[in-house]
Amino acid sequence: MLYWLLTRVSNKLRLSGPESWSVRPRHIQHALTARLRDSSDMDVFNGIFVFEEYAALRDLGNVLLVLDLGANVGFSSTYFLNYFPKSRVLAVEPDERNLAICRINLQAYGDRARLLHGAAWGERIRLSLSRENFGDGREWATQVKKLHDGSVGDIQAWDVASLIEMAGGAQIDLLKVDIERAELAVFDENAKRWLSKVRNICIELHDQECEGAFFHALADFDYELERSGELTICRNLRARVGRLPAETHSEEKTYTC
């Protein structure tokens, strides 16, 4: 813990030091690599392993297949692999800088973890990577954009139905989504084709427009709604019987991290 605090201080003050850090958080089987200096890796690490932002998910039962959209450097995938020991994870990440570290962090889990270089979208398409125009511009704020000038992007994107097929499962037990406003494309009208194959969703919604698109896509489903920090969690997703408003079919709980 002392080394972690010193590393945090050095990173914030931009003092000279190593470019990366290897650490094994409590309850995590294998050590993780995090970039230091100006990287966002330590902020992601803190959210997951210090403030335990995914702790609200740990009581999910029978999690066998996880789809991690926006895997970043693999900290979330690693968390799920350890707390759901029977699970497999398909991790999807568009930024090759993050992908290189993610590969290091997941390699010890063998065939339980599969990593895809690409993005989630509403259709199979080639997209462009954008690293400067969203959030603080660091690695965790990387976006993908659809090109409108007729050119073809260099990042392969898939719709979630295709990703579920690639994962080799008939059902996704946990869908984790943190994709920097690409949720607008993922949860478009085509989402109704695959939502019935998802049991639980954990998503970071980046603004009110994204929140509106997400809950509109879920309009024909019942679920138990929870909030955990910046995360929105929809448990036990199932097709709705009748057309009553969503508020009458869901119980919202709030967790603090």
C-alpha positions as CSV (number, residue, x, y, z in Angstrom):
1,M,0.0,0.0,0.0
2,L,2.9,2.4,0.8
3,Y,4.4,1.8,-2.6
4,W,1.0,2.4,-4.2
5,L,0.7,5.8,-2.4
6,L,4.2,6.8,-3.4
7,T,3.5,5.9,-7.0
8,R,0.3,7.9,-7.0
9,V,2.0,11.0,-5.6
10,S,4.9,10.7,-8.1
11,N,2.4,10.2,-10.9
12,K,0.4,13.2,-10.0
13,L,3.4,15.4,-9.5
14,R,5.0,14.1,-12.7
15,L,8.2,13.2,-10.9
16,S,10.8,11.1,-12.6
17,G,10.4,7.4,-12.1
18,P,9.6,4.1,-13.9
19,E,7.2,4.2,-16.9
20,S,5.2,1.3,-15.7
21,W,4.3,-0.5,-12.5
22,S,3.6,-4.2,-11.8
23,V,1.2,-4.9,-8.9
24,R,-1.0,-7.8,-7.8
25,P,-4.2,-6.4,-6.1
26,R,-5.7,-8.4,-3.3
27,H,-7.9,-11.3,-4.5
28,I,-6.3,-11.1,-8.0
29,Q,-4.4,-14.2,-9.1
30,H,-1.8,-12.6,-11.4
31,A,0.2,-9.3,-11.3
32,L,-1.0,-6.5,-13.5
33,T,0.9,-3.9,-15.5
34,A,0.0,-0.2,-15.3
35,R,1.5,2.7,-17.2
36,L,2.6,5.6,-15.0
37,R,3.5,9.3,-15.6
38,D,0.7,10.9,-17.7
39,S,-1.3,7.7,-18.3
40,S,-4.9,7.2,-17.2
41,D,-4.1,3.6,-16.0
42,M,-3.7,4.5,-12.4
43,D,-7.1,6.2,-12.4
44,V,-8.7,3.1,-13.9
45,F,-6.8,0.9,-11.4
46,N,-8.1,3.0,-8.5
47,G,-11.7,2.8,-9.6
48,I,-11.6,-1.0,-10.0
49,F,-9.3,-2.2,-7.3
50,V,-9.2,0.6,-4.6
51,F,-12.8,2.0,-4.8
52,E,-14.2,-1.3,-5.9
53,E,-16.7,0.1,-8.5
54,Y,-17.6,-3.4,-9.7
55,A,-18.2,-4.8,-6.2
56,A,-22.0,-4.5,-6.7
57,L,-21.7,-7.2,-9.3
58,R,-19.9,-9.9,-7.2
59,D,-23.1,-11.5,-6.1
60,L,-24.2,-12.3,-9.7
61,G,-24.7,-16.1,-10.0
62,N,-23.6,-18.5,-12.7
63,V,-21.5,-16.0,-14.7
64,L,-19.9,-18.1,-17.5
65,L,-19.4,-15.6,-20.3
66,V,-18.5,-11.9,-20.0
67,L,-18.4,-9.5,-22.9
68,D,-16.1,-6.5,-22.0
69,L,-16.7,-3.6,-24.4
70,G,-14.0,-1.0,-23.9
71,A,-11.6,-3.3,-22.1
72,N,-8.9,-0.6,-21.9
73,V,-5.8,-2.3,-20.4
74,G,-7.7,-5.3,-19.1
75,F,-8.3,-4.4,-15.4
76,S,-12.0,-4.9,-15.6
77,S,-11.6,-8.2,-17.5
78,T,-9.1,-9.4,-14.9
79,Y,-11.5,-8.4,-12.1
80,F,-14.3,-10.5,-13.7
81,L,-12.0,-13.5,-14.4
82,N,-11.1,-13.6,-10.7
83,Y,-14.4,-13.0,-9.1
84,F,-16.2,-15.2,-11.5
85,P,-13.8,-18.2,-11.6
86,K,-15.8,-20.2,-14.1
87,S,-16.2,-17.4,-16.6
88,R,-14.6,-16.7,-20.0
89,V,-14.2,-13.1,-21.1
90,L,-14.2,-11.6,-24.6
91,A,-12.5,-8.3,-24.3
92,V,-12.8,-5.7,-27.1
93,E,-10.5,-2.6,-27.2
94,P,-9.9,-0.3,-30.2
95,D,-6.8,1.6,-29.1
96,E,-3.6,-0.3,-29.8
97,R,-1.8,1.5,-27.0
98,N,-4.2,0.0,-24.5
99,L,-4.3,-3.3,-26.4
100,A,-0.6,-3.9,-25.8
101,I,-1.0,-3.6,-22.1
102,C,-4.3,-5.5,-22.1
103,R,-2.6,-8.4,-23.8
104,I,0.1,-8.5,-21.1
105,N,-2.5,-8.4,-18.3
106,L,-4.7,-11.1,-19.7
107,Q,-2.1,-13.6,-21.1
108,A,-1.8,-15.5,-17.8
109,Y,-5.5,-16.5,-18.1
110,G,-4.9,-18.5,-21.2
111,D,-8.0,-19.5,-23.2
112,R,-10.3,-18.0,-20.5
113,A,-9.6,-14.6,-22.0
114,R,-9.8,-13.6,-25.7
115,L,-8.8,-10.1,-26.8
116,L,-10.1,-8.4,-30.0
117,H,-8.6,-5.3,-31.5
118,G,-11.6,-3.4,-32.5
119,A,-14.8,-1.7,-31.3
120,A,-18.4,-2.2,-30.6
121,W,-20.9,-0.4,-32.9
122,G,-24.4,-0.8,-34.2
123,E,-23.2,-2.6,-37.4
124,R,-20.1,-4.2,-38.8
125,I,-18.1,-1.2,-40.2
126,R,-14.7,0.3,-40.3
127,L,-14.3,3.3,-37.9
128,S,-11.7,5.9,-37.2
129,L,-9.9,6.3,-33.9
130,S,-10.1,9.7,-32.1
131,R,-7.8,10.4,-29.2
132,E,-8.0,14.2,-28.6
133,N,-11.5,15.5,-28.6
134,F,-13.2,13.8,-25.7
135,G,-12.6,13.9,-21.9
136,D,-9.1,14.6,-20.8
137,G,-7.5,13.2,-24.0
138,R,-5.7,10.3,-22.1
139,E,-6.0,6.7,-23.0
140,W,-9.3,6.0,-21.2
141,A,-11.0,8.7,-23.3
142,T,-10.3,7.2,-26.7
143,Q,-13.3,7.3,-29.0
144,V,-14.2,5.7,-32.3
145,K,-15.9,7.7,-35.0
146,K,-17.9,6.9,-38.2
147,L,-16.4,8.6,-41.2
148,H,-18.7,10.6,-43.5
149,D,-16.4,11.5,-46.3
150,G,-16.5,8.2,-48.1
151,S,-13.2,7.0,-46.7
152,V,-12.7,3.8,-44.8
153,G,-11.5,3.8,-41.2
154,D,-8.7,1.6,-39.8
155,I,-10.6,0.1,-36.8
156,Q,-12.9,-2.9,-37.3
157,A,-16.2,-2.6,-35.5
158,W,-18.8,-5.2,-34.8
159,D,-22.4,-5.1,-33.7
160,V,-23.0,-6.9,-30.4
161,A,-24.9,-9.8,-32.2
162,S,-21.7,-10.6,-34.1
163,L,-19.6,-10.3,-30.9
164,I,-21.9,-12.8,-29.1
165,E,-21.5,-15.2,-32.0
166,M,-17.7,-14.7,-31.9
167,A,-17.7,-15.4,-28.1
168,G,-19.2,-18.8,-28.9
169,G,-22.0,-18.6,-26.4
170,A,-25.8,-18.5,-26.8
171,Q,-26.0,-16.1,-23.8
172,I,-23.9,-13.3,-22.4
173,D,-24.1,-13.4,-18.6
174,L,-22.5,-10.0,-18.1
175,L,-22.2,-7.3,-20.7
176,K,-19.9,-4.5,-19.5
177,V,-19.9,-1.3,-21.6
178,D,-17.5,1.7,-21.3
179,I,-17.1,3.0,-24.8
180,E,-17.0,6.8,-24.6
181,R,-20.4,7.6,-26.2
182,A,-20.3,4.8,-28.8
183,E,-23.3,3.4,-26.7
184,L,-25.4,5.7,-28.9
185,A,-24.6,3.4,-31.9
186,V,-24.6,0.1,-29.9
187,F,-28.0,0.7,-28.4
188,D,-29.8,1.8,-31.6
189,E,-32.9,0.1,-33.0
190,N,-30.8,-3.0,-33.9
191,A,-30.1,-3.7,-30.2
192,K,-33.5,-5.4,-29.9
193,R,-32.1,-8.3,-32.0
194,W,-29.6,-9.3,-29.3
195,L,-30.7,-7.9,-26.0
196,S,-32.7,-11.1,-25.3
197,K,-29.3,-12.9,-25.2
198,V,-28.0,-10.8,-22.4
199,R,-28.7,-11.5,-18.7
200,N,-27.0,-8.5,-16.9
201,I,-25.6,-5.2,-18.1
202,C,-23.1,-2.9,-16.4
203,I,-22.6,0.4,-18.4
204,E,-21.1,3.8,-17.9
205,L,-23.4,6.3,-19.6
206,H,-21.5,9.4,-20.6
207,D,-24.3,12.0,-20.9
208,Q,-28.1,12.3,-21.0
209,E,-28.3,11.5,-24.7
210,C,-26.5,8.2,-24.1
211,E,-28.8,7.5,-21.1
212,G,-31.9,8.2,-23.2
213,A,-30.7,5.9,-26.0
214,F,-29.9,3.1,-23.6
215,F,-33.2,3.0,-21.7
216,H,-35.1,3.4,-24.9
217,A,-33.4,0.2,-26.2
218,L,-34.5,-1.5,-23.0
219,A,-38.1,-0.4,-23.2
220,D,-39.4,-3.9,-24.0
221,F,-37.5,-5.5,-21.1
222,D,-37.9,-5.8,-17.3
223,Y,-34.8,-5.6,-15.1
224,E,-33.6,-4.6,-11.6
225,L,-31.9,-1.2,-11.8
226,E,-29.0,-0.2,-9.6
227,R,-26.5,2.6,-9.6
228,S,-22.9,2.1,-8.4
229,G,-20.9,5.3,-8.7
230,E,-20.8,6.2,-12.4
231,L,-22.1,2.7,-13.3
232,T,-25.7,1.8,-14.3
233,I,-26.5,-1.8,-13.6
234,C,-29.4,-3.7,-15.1
235,R,-29.8,-7.2,-13.5
236,N,-31.9,-10.1,-14.7
237,L,-32.9,-8.6,-18.1
238,R,-35.9,-10.4,-19.5
239,A,-38.5,-9.6,-22.2
240,R,-41.5,-7.7,-20.7
241,V,-44.9,-9.2,-20.4
242,G,-47.3,-6.4,-21.3
243,R,-46.4,-2.7,-21.9
244,L,-46.4,-1.1,-18.4
245,P,-43.9,1.7,-17.9
246,A,-40.4,0.6,-17.0
247,E,-40.5,2.3,-13.6
248,T,-43.2,-0.1,-12.3
249,H,-41.1,-3.1,-13.2
250,S,-37.7,-2.2,-11.8
251,E,-36.3,-1.5,-8.4
252,E,-33.5,1.1,-8.2
253,K,-30.7,0.7,-5.7
254,T,-27.8,3.0,-5.3
255,Y,-24.3,1.9,-4.1
256,T,-21.5,4.2,-3.1
257,C,-17.9,3.4,-3.9
